[in-house]
Amino acid sequence: MRGDLRRLASHPPLPPANREGLRQRISSELGLLPWLLRQAGDAADADRLRPWQTKPLSSPAARKALTATVEALLSRHPFDRSAFLEPPPTAADMQQARAIYGTYCAACHQGMGNGQAEATLPARDLFLMARREPRDEFLARLVQGVKGNAAIQFANPLTERQIGAMAMMFRREAPSR
């Protein structure tokens, strides 16, 4: 959500469809995050997010206030990347990451830059994203971004090792064209 809020406030402004897609995704995240916080035993932080479920994010002041709330949450609930990157990916893990990207990701993400202006949630270039976004934020996007399909109950079908290797690949390697 932090990255989505930052993109929503980016300069120059994003195309209208991209902005609307980010608002929709943030709204969805605000529906899920309080539930996750309650599951983690943090009802107080869940309650802090409740007002944001109905507040519009159309003003810069509202986005700034929500960003501050998200930053405070992240300081109390940091993203633990150790499961994805420890031990570091092996050569075999990296080879598998390249194969997964080539088979399942490249068709939509290869060479897309910031994605299509008319798309609400454009398929952006993952190599570009990995180099521009903070490391943990990009890794979290991979964890949350791959949803799978109805057959696997919309769960991320990749293992933690595969996600870690892909994050490293996107950050360190040049895309193959």
Helices and strands as residue ranges (DSSP letters): H 2-8, H 16-39, H 43-49, G 50-53, H 60-76, H 82-85, H 91-100, I 101-105, H 106-109, H 126-132, H 135-145, G 150-152, H 160-172
